[in-house]
Amino acid sequence: MTHAVVGHGRLARALVPALRAAGEVVVVGRRSPGAGEFLPVDAARAADWVWLTVPDDHIAATAASLPWRPGQLALHCSGATPLAALAPAPAAAGFHPLKLLAGDTGLAGVHVGIEADAAHRPVLEALARALGLLPLVLPSPMSAQARAAYHAAANLAASGVLAVLAEAQALWEAAGLAPEQALPALAPLSRGALDTALARGLAGAVSGPIARGDAGVLTRHLDALAAAGLDADLLLALARRQLALAEAAGRLDAAQIAALRASLAAR
Ligand SMILES: NC(=O)c1ccc[n+]([C@@H]2O[C@H](COP(=O)([O-])OP(=O)(O)OC[C@H]3O[C@@H](n4cnc5c(N)ncnc54)[C@H](OP(=O)(O)O)[C@@H]3O)[C@@H](O)[C@H]2O)c1
């Protein structure tokens, strides 16, 4: 079987070597092909599976520009794009690695969201394993709304964490610490919390004043933000969700929950 990978960006630079290392035959399709590469239409003609590794907003137009024939499978690697974008192809599947790829990292070791019909799912799951990926079966078909929610979750888990750390860094600066000290000192806390969550679940891992029912400390945190002129929206939103986790863990009594709720409601 021959694969065409159309669009040679960050995802393709990880996918193409991984496919080749797994023994697959791969041709690369590019708008301006270099040595040993092809125009997208020529790469697609030569292939059984055609991977459209172009920016999400260009998947549909690229699919519409290719000369499909019966038996071919079109794939995209987008988290946010419904398979309807691949409608010009005879069959379509999604293969979305849950990893930030900057062009210098491999694919292996993470989950890959697979949306495929019953005929293609087993072979895609087998390919995922051959690439060192863990198959994550997505609903099929997956609506545009479900795709958007799934992708929003992935973005929250990746860049959302960066936004939380940026907020933490701003608080350290407000406390008079040098900002360059923040990330090296705080990131291990994030890693530790994630490691604990993987072992014990989210509710089992939550710690800090909210998990301890320490409403006085929570109030002092919020007062400190107000005194520094910082927006407390993110801290408040996260505090409410931590309280829900602590309640789910059954670690707080009714009086502690009431005190924490009162502390949050006062803002
Ligand atoms: N990067 C990640 O972390 C990551 C992770 C998971 C999934 N994905 C998904 O992988 C797909 C590719 O993302 P990427 O990060 O590799 O993007 P990218 O680095 O921007 O590369 C996309 C490639 O598509 C081609 N291209 C650019 N503009 C185009 C246009 N207007 N029309 C047609 N082709 C165009 C270019 O290749 P040529 O110059 O070779 O034509 C470009 O290098 C997306 O669906 C994305 O959601 C990315």
The ligand as a Tripos MOL2 file, in Angstrom:
@<TRIPOS>MOLECULE
LIG
   48    52     1     0     0
SMALL
NO_CHARGES

@<TRIPOS>ATOM
      1 N1          1.4240   20.7070   14.6630 N.am      1 LIG1
      2 C1          0.7290   20.0640   15.5950 C.2       1 LIG1
      3 O1          1.0590   20.1250   16.7990 O.2       1 LIG1
      4 C2         -0.4450   19.2160   15.2160 C.ar      1 LIG1
      5 C3         -0.8750   18.2450   16.1330 C.ar      1 LIG1
      6 C4         -1.9670   17.4640   15.8210 C.ar      1 LIG1
      7 C5         -2.6340   17.6610   14.6170 C.ar      1 LIG1
      8 N2         -2.1950   18.6280   13.7390 N.ar      1 LIG1
      9 C6         -2.9440   18.7840   12.4880 C.3       1 LIG1
     10 O2         -2.0880   18.4920   11.4010 O.3       1 LIG1
     11 C7         -2.4880   19.2510   10.2600 C.3       1 LIG1
     12 C8         -1.2630   20.0210    9.7610 C.3       1 LIG1
     13 O3         -0.8370   20.8990   10.7930 O.3       1 LIG1
     14 P1          0.6780   21.4080   10.8390 P.3       1 LIG1
     15 O4          0.9010   21.8690   12.2470 O.co2     1 LIG1
     16 O5          1.6030   20.4220   10.2390 O.co2     1 LIG1
     17 O6          0.5650   22.6830    9.8970 O.3       1 LIG1
     18 P2          1.7660   23.4850    9.2240 P.3       1 LIG1
     19 O7          3.0290   23.2520    9.9810 O.co2     1 LIG1
     20 O8          1.2760   24.8750    9.0580 O.co2     1 LIG1
     21 O9          1.9540   22.8020    7.8140 O.3       1 LIG1
     22 C9          0.9190   22.6580    6.9100 C.3       1 LIG1
     23 C10         1.4840   22.4450    5.5260 C.3       1 LIG1
     24 O10         0.4050   22.5270    4.5950 O.3       1 LIG1
     25 C11         0.8180   23.1780    3.4090 C.3       1 LIG1
     26 N3          0.0150   24.3840    3.2420 N.ar      1 LIG1
     27 C12         0.1490   25.6010    3.8560 C.ar      1 LIG1
     28 N4         -0.7890   26.4670    3.4470 N.ar      1 LIG1
     29 C13        -1.5490   25.8010    2.5560 C.ar      1 LIG1
     30 C14        -2.6750   26.1690    1.7640 C.ar      1 LIG1
     31 N5         -3.1850   27.3990    1.8050 N.pl3     1 LIG1
     32 N6         -3.2140   25.2290    0.9430 N.ar      1 LIG1
     33 C15        -2.6890   23.9840    0.8830 C.ar      1 LIG1
     34 N7         -1.5900   23.5930    1.5900 N.ar      1 LIG1
     35 C16        -1.0510   24.4900    2.4150 C.ar      1 LIG1
     36 C17         2.2900   23.5110    3.5860 C.3       1 LIG1
     37 O11         3.0290   22.4230    3.0360 O.3       1 LIG1
     38 P3          3.7730   22.4950    1.6140 P.3       1 LIG1
     39 O12         4.4950   23.7880    1.6180 O.co2     1 LIG1
     40 O13         4.6160   21.3000    1.6710 O.co2     1 LIG1
     41 O14         2.7050   22.4390    0.5520 O.co2     1 LIG1
     42 C18         2.4780   23.5110    5.0820 C.3       1 LIG1
     43 O15         3.7820   23.1850    5.4700 O.3       1 LIG1
     44 C19        -3.6250   20.1550   10.7250 C.3       1 LIG1
     45 O16        -4.8480   19.5640   10.3990 O.3       1 LIG1
     46 C20        -3.4410   20.1970   12.2380 C.3       1 LIG1
     47 O17        -4.6560   20.4370   12.9280 O.3       1 LIG1
     48 C21        -1.1250   19.3920   14.0030 C.ar      1 LIG1
@<TRIPOS>BOND
     1     1     2 1
     2     2     3 2
     3     2     4 1
     4     4     5 ar
     5     4    48 ar
     6     5     6 ar
     7     6     7 ar
     8     7     8 ar
     9     8     9 1
    10     8    48 ar
    11     9    10 1
    12     9    46 1
    13    10    11 1
    14    11    12 1
    15    11    44 1
    16    12    13 1
    17    13    14 1
    18    14    15 2
    19    14    16 1
    20    14    17 1
    21    17    18 1
    22    18    19 2
    23    18    20 1
    24    18    21 1
    25    21    22 1
    26    22    23 1
    27    23    24 1
    28    23    42 1
    29    24    25 1
    30    25    26 1
    31    25    36 1
    32    26    27 ar
    33    26    35 ar
    34    27    28 ar
    35    28    29 ar
    36    29    30 ar
    37    29    35 ar
    38    30    31 1
    39    30    32 ar
    40    32    33 ar
    41    33    34 ar
    42    34    35 ar
    43    36    37 1
    44    36    42 1
    45    37    38 1
    46    38    39 2
    47    38    40 1
    48    38    41 1
    49    42    43 1
    50    44    45 1
    51    44    46 1
    52    46    47 1
@<TRIPOS>SUBSTRUCTURE
     1 LIG1         1 GROUP 0 **** ****
